[in-house]
Amino acid sequence: MKHKFILASNSPRRRELLSLIGLKFTVVPAEVEEKTKIGEMPEDMVKRLSCEKASDVAARFKESLILAADTVVVSDGKIFGKPKNESEARYMLRALAGVCHQVYTGVTVISPKGDRLTTSEKTDVFFRDLKDDDIENYLAVGEWKDKAGAYAIQGAGAVLVEHVNGCYYNVVGLPLARVSVILTKMGLKLSEQWGIGE
């Protein structure tokens, strides 16, 4: 079975973002364990993981254009992935309160010809000072689950964020402007996706 364009991710946020810019795609989650390497820089890690995810799906769908991504939150040199439980989410939110942290997203696109392009995006995110009640109320919402850094800027987590420097959509999970440029370079025509000129 052929798929023209595949998102190698089970992330609802990434699906929403690609739909937001009018792209048509099939979702095929990558079957890759997200392992960290000691001493690996955050930018290198997200690029490596996005590449591993894209390669996994490309091996199964050789005639498709594959897009994969990986996102982490970094504060004071410490990488915050997805919290395993509420206690870990609480720790992350307390660590991020009142400081600037970075969100890195690695993106890899593999063409049907096997050409590969990997890049990354960094956004600075500034949290306001948070009181214990702010953190506990946010945790009670349950939005922290399956979110790098234990928050979702596009949801209730917006009340935690004072401002951002860089791409907002990168914090959600995909730097859309950069992704659109990469996809175009790799042969996906936005005009066709949008039904222009049909």
C-alpha positions as CSV (number, residue, x, y, z in Angstrom):
1,M,0.0,0.0,0.0
2,K,1.4,3.4,-1.0
3,H,1.2,6.5,1.2
4,K,2.2,9.8,-0.3
5,F,3.0,11.6,2.9
6,I,3.4,10.0,6.3
7,L,3.8,11.5,9.8
8,A,5.9,9.1,11.8
9,S,4.4,10.2,15.1
10,N,1.4,9.3,17.3
11,S,1.4,12.9,18.8
12,P,-2.0,14.5,18.6
13,R,-0.3,17.9,18.7
14,R,1.8,17.2,15.6
15,R,-1.3,15.9,13.7
16,E,-3.2,19.1,14.6
17,L,-0.3,21.3,13.5
18,L,0.0,19.6,10.1
19,S,-3.7,19.8,9.6
20,L,-3.6,23.4,10.6
21,I,-1.5,24.3,7.6
22,G,-3.7,22.2,5.3
23,L,-1.5,19.1,4.7
24,K,-2.9,15.7,3.9
25,F,-1.1,12.8,5.6
26,T,-1.3,9.3,7.0
27,V,-0.1,8.6,10.6
28,V,2.3,5.7,11.1
29,P,3.9,5.8,14.5
30,A,7.6,4.9,14.7
31,E,8.5,1.9,16.8
32,V,11.6,3.3,18.3
33,E,12.7,3.4,22.0
34,E,13.6,7.0,22.9
35,K,17.0,6.4,24.6
36,T,19.2,9.2,25.8
37,K,23.0,9.1,25.6
38,I,25.2,10.3,28.4
39,G,26.8,13.6,27.5
40,E,24.7,14.1,24.3
41,M,23.7,17.7,23.6
42,P,19.9,18.3,23.5
43,E,20.1,19.5,19.9
44,D,22.0,16.4,18.8
45,M,19.6,14.2,20.7
46,V,16.4,15.4,19.1
47,K,18.0,15.3,15.7
48,R,19.2,11.7,16.3
49,L,15.8,10.5,17.6
50,S,13.9,12.2,14.8
51,C,16.2,10.5,12.3
52,E,15.8,7.1,14.0
53,K,12.0,7.5,14.0
54,A,11.9,8.5,10.3
55,S,14.2,5.7,9.3
56,D,12.1,3.1,11.1
57,V,9.0,4.1,9.2
58,A,10.8,4.7,5.9
59,A,12.1,1.1,6.0
60,R,8.4,-0.1,5.9
61,F,7.1,2.5,3.5
62,K,9.8,3.0,0.9
63,E,7.7,4.9,-1.6
64,S,6.5,7.6,0.8
65,L,7.7,10.9,2.1
66,I,8.3,10.5,5.8
67,L,8.3,13.2,8.5
68,A,9.4,12.5,12.1
69,A,10.1,14.8,15.0
70,D,11.3,14.7,18.6
71,T,10.9,17.5,21.2
72,V,12.6,18.0,24.6
73,V,12.6,20.8,27.2
74,V,16.0,21.9,28.6
75,S,16.5,24.0,31.7
76,D,19.9,24.8,33.1
77,G,21.5,22.0,31.1
78,K,19.0,19.4,32.3
79,I,16.8,17.6,29.8
80,F,13.1,17.2,30.7
81,G,11.3,14.6,28.6
82,K,7.9,13.3,29.3
83,P,7.2,12.9,33.1
84,K,6.6,9.3,34.2
85,N,4.2,10.4,37.0
86,E,2.6,13.4,38.7
87,S,5.5,13.7,41.2
88,E,8.0,14.0,38.3
89,A,5.7,16.5,36.6
90,R,5.6,18.6,39.8
91,Y,9.4,18.5,40.0
92,M,9.7,19.7,36.4
93,L,7.2,22.6,36.8
94,R,8.9,23.8,40.0
95,A,12.2,23.7,38.2
96,L,10.8,25.8,35.3
97,A,8.9,28.3,37.4
98,G,10.2,31.9,37.1
99,V,13.1,31.0,34.7
100,C,13.8,30.8,31.0
101,H,14.1,27.4,29.5
102,Q,14.6,26.0,26.0
103,V,12.5,23.8,23.8
104,Y,14.4,21.8,21.1
105,T,12.6,20.0,18.3
106,G,14.5,17.8,15.9
107,V,12.9,17.2,12.5
108,T,13.8,14.6,9.8
109,V,12.3,14.2,6.4
110,I,13.1,11.2,4.2
111,S,12.0,11.2,0.5
112,P,10.8,8.2,-1.5
113,K,14.3,8.3,-3.2
114,G,15.9,7.9,0.2
115,D,17.2,11.5,0.4
116,R,17.3,12.6,4.0
117,L,17.2,16.1,5.6
118,T,17.6,16.6,9.4
119,T,17.4,19.9,11.3
120,S,16.4,21.3,14.6
121,E,14.8,24.4,16.1
122,K,15.2,26.1,19.5
123,T,12.7,28.4,21.2
124,D,13.2,30.2,24.5
125,V,10.2,30.0,26.9
126,F,9.8,32.2,29.9
127,F,7.6,30.9,32.7
128,R,6.1,33.3,35.2
129,D,6.8,32.8,38.9
130,L,4.5,29.9,40.1
131,K,3.1,29.4,43.5
132,D,2.4,25.9,44.9
133,D,-1.3,26.4,44.2
134,D,-0.6,27.3,40.6
135,I,1.4,24.1,40.1
136,E,-1.1,21.9,42.0
137,N,-4.1,23.3,40.0
138,Y,-2.3,22.7,36.7
139,L,-1.4,19.2,37.7
140,A,-5.0,18.5,38.6
141,V,-6.0,19.4,35.0
142,G,-4.0,16.3,33.9
143,E,-2.5,18.1,30.9
144,W,1.1,17.2,32.0
145,K,0.7,13.6,30.8
146,D,2.7,12.7,27.7
147,K,4.2,16.3,27.5
148,A,7.9,17.1,27.4
149,G,8.5,19.4,30.4
150,A,5.1,18.5,31.9
151,Y,3.1,21.4,30.2
152,A,1.2,22.2,27.0
153,I,1.6,25.8,25.9
154,Q,-1.4,25.4,23.5
155,G,-3.7,24.4,26.4
156,A,-4.2,25.4,30.0
157,G,-0.4,25.6,30.2
158,A,-0.6,28.9,28.4
159,V,-1.3,30.5,31.8
160,L,2.2,29.4,33.0
161,V,4.0,31.1,30.1
162,E,5.0,34.8,30.3
163,H,6.4,35.0,26.8
164,V,8.5,33.1,24.1
165,N,11.4,34.1,21.9
166,G,11.3,32.1,18.7
167,C,8.8,29.8,17.0
168,Y,5.7,29.2,19.2
169,Y,4.7,26.1,17.1
170,N,8.1,24.6,17.9
171,V,7.0,24.6,21.6
172,V,3.8,22.8,20.6
173,G,5.8,20.1,18.7
174,L,6.7,21.2,15.2
175,P,8.3,24.4,13.8
176,L,5.9,24.8,11.0
177,A,7.7,27.4,8.9
178,R,10.9,25.4,8.9
179,V,9.0,22.1,8.3
180,S,7.2,23.6,5.3
181,V,10.5,24.7,3.7
182,I,12.0,21.2,4.3
183,L,9.0,19.4,2.8
184,T,9.1,21.7,-0.2
185,K,12.8,20.9,-0.7
186,M,12.0,17.2,-0.5
187,G,9.3,17.3,-3.2
188,L,6.0,18.0,-1.4
189,K,4.2,20.8,-3.2
190,L,2.1,22.9,-0.8
191,S,0.0,24.1,-3.7
192,E,-1.1,20.5,-4.5
193,Q,-1.8,19.9,-0.8
194,W,-4.0,23.0,-0.7
195,G,-5.8,22.1,-4.0
196,I,-4.5,25.2,-5.8
197,G,-4.5,24.9,-9.6
198,E,-6.5,21.7,-9.7
